[in-house]
Amino acid sequence: MAFASVGMFSVGGALTAWIRREVVQRRDWLDDKQFLSGYALSQLIPGATNVNLAVFIGTLLRGLPGAVATLLGLTAFPVGLMLLVGALYLRASALPGGVLVGTALTGAGAVAVGLNLGMGIRLARLNIRRLVPAAIATVIALAIGVFGFRLLHVLLVMMPVSLLLAWWQGPEERP
């Protein structure tokens, strides 16, 4: 039911923020480190990252039945809704005033960007406590977001660099 509510009420790229809110903050099924590990793995596997993340969480919590439940919960309603909205969009775009539909979708995209940015800042404040990890996160964000480098190229460079720096610094000591 948690993933069904996420699937019904989230929009576009904000899905990760909603999943984190449900799984980490509201239901305490995972902590931030487990969530981030699952999110990182979900990005490495081909397919939609958030669907991969849902399947990862479902598998972690309840095995195969959990994976199926999270997958169906996350995707069944949105797929049906998008088929309906797509049919309505095709009809509405041909009518006078059809430009308003495109404007509304642009606004929804801006909301999704804001939610993702908020989640990223919140997770960074909670989990990045040293200068080197903060610098690595900043370089990656700038390389992809500002300079437009491909994710794969940035990861091929930054993964070995970050692993080398983590090994060089040693383990982080927790208070």
C-alpha positions in Angstrom: 0.0 0.0 0.0 2.9 2.4 0.7 4.2 2.0 -2.9 0.7 2.3 -4.3 0.3 5.6 -2.6 3.7 6.7 -3.8 2.7 5.7 -7.4 -0.6 7.5 -7.1 0.6 10.8 -5.7 4.1 11.4 -7.0 4.9 13.2 -10.2 7.8 12.5 -12.6 11.3 12.7 -11.1 10.1 13.4 -7.6 9.5 9.7 -7.2 12.7 9.1 -5.3 11.8 11.8 -2.7 8.4 10.2 -2.1 9.9 6.7 -1.8 12.5 7.9 0.7 9.8 9.8 2.7 7.7 6.7 2.9 10.4 4.1 3.5 12.8 6.1 5.7 10.9 8.9 7.4 7.4 7.6 7.8 7.6 3.9 8.1 11.3 3.4 9.3 11.8 0.3 7.1 15.3 1.4 6.2 17.8 4.0 7.4 19.3 6.6 5.1 22.5 4.6 4.5 20.5 1.5 3.4 18.3 3.7 1.2 21.2 5.4 -0.4 22.9 2.0 -1.0 19.8 0.7 -2.6 19.4 3.9 -4.7 23.0 3.6 -5.9 22.5 0.0 -6.9 19.3 0.9 -8.6 21.1 3.4 -10.8 23.6 0.9 -11.9 21.1 -1.7 -13.1 19.4 -1.1 -16.5 15.9 0.2 -16.3 14.0 2.9 -14.5 15.9 3.8 -11.3 12.8 4.2 -9.2 11.3 0.9 -10.3 14.6 -0.8 -9.6 14.6 0.9 -6.2 11.1 -0.3 -5.4 12.0 -3.9 -6.4 15.1 -3.7 -4.3 13.2 -2.5 -1.2 10.4 -5.0 -1.7 13.0 -7.8 -2.1 14.9 -6.7 1.0 11.8 -6.5 3.1 9.7 -9.5 1.9 11.6 -11.4 -0.8 9.9 -12.2 -4.1 6.3 -11.4 -3.0 7.6 -8.0 -1.7 9.3 -7.3 -5.0 6.1 -8.1 -6.9 4.0 -6.1 -4.5 6.2 -3.0 -4.7 6.4 -3.2 -8.5 2.7 -3.5 -9.0 2.0 -0.9 -6.3 4.3 1.6 -7.8 3.4 1.1 -11.5 -0.2 -0.2 -11.9 -2.0 3.1 -11.2 0.4 5.4 -13.0 0.5 3.2 -16.2 -3.3 3.2 -16.3 -3.5 6.9 -15.6 -0.9 7.8 -18.2 -2.8 5.8 -20.9 -5.9 7.7 -20.0 -4.2 11.1 -19.9 -2.3 10.4 -23.1 -5.6 9.7 -24.9 -7.1 12.9 -23.4 -4.0 14.9 -24.3 -4.2 13.8 -28.0 -7.8 15.0 -28.1 -7.2 18.2 -26.2 -4.1 19.3 -28.1 -6.2 19.4 -31.3 -8.8 21.8 -29.7 -8.4 25.6 -29.3 -6.5 26.3 -26.1 -4.5 23.1 -26.2 -1.4 25.0 -25.3 -2.6 25.2 -21.7 -2.1 21.4 -21.3 1.6 21.8 -22.3 2.0 24.7 -19.8 0.6 22.6 -17.0 3.0 19.8 -17.8 5.9 22.2 -17.7 4.8 23.3 -14.2 4.6 19.7 -13.0 8.2 19.2 -14.2 9.4 22.2 -12.2 7.8 20.7 -9.1 9.6 17.4 -9.7 13.0 19.2 -10.0 12.3 21.1 -6.8 11.4 18.0 -4.8 14.5 16.2 -6.1 16.7 19.1 -5.2 15.2 19.3 -1.7 15.8 15.6 -1.1 19.4 15.9 -2.4 20.2 18.8 0.0 18.5 17.0 2.9 20.5 13.8 2.3 23.7 15.7 1.8 23.3 17.5 5.1 22.6 14.3 7.0 25.3 12.1 5.4 28.2 14.1 4.0 30.2 15.1 7.0 33.8 15.5 5.7 35.4 17.8 3.1 36.5 15.2 0.6 33.1 13.5 0.1 31.5 17.0 -0.1 34.0 18.0 -2.8 33.4 14.7 -4.7 29.6 15.3 -4.6 30.1 18.9 -5.8 32.4 17.9 -8.7 29.9 15.2 -9.8 27.0 17.6 -9.6 28.8 20.3 -11.5 30.2 18.0 -14.2 26.8 16.5 -15.0 24.4 19.4 -14.1 26.4 22.4 -15.2 29.0 21.2 -17.7 26.8 18.6 -19.3 29.2 15.6 -19.2 27.5 12.2 -19.6 26.8 10.3 -16.3 28.8 7.3 -17.5 31.9 9.3 -18.2 31.7 11.2 -14.9 31.3 7.9 -13.0 34.2 6.2 -14.8 36.4 9.0 -13.6 35.0 9.8 -10.2 34.4 6.3 -8.9 38.1 5.4 -8.9 39.0 8.8 -7.6 36.5 8.6 -4.7 37.4 5.0 -3.8 41.1 6.0 -3.8 40.5 9.0 -1.6 38.3 7.0 0.8 41.0 4.4 1.1 43.6 7.1 1.6 41.6 8.9 4.3 40.6 5.7 6.2 37.2 5.0 7.8 35.1 7.8 9.1 34.8 7.9 12.9 31.3 8.3 14.2 30.6 10.1 17.5 
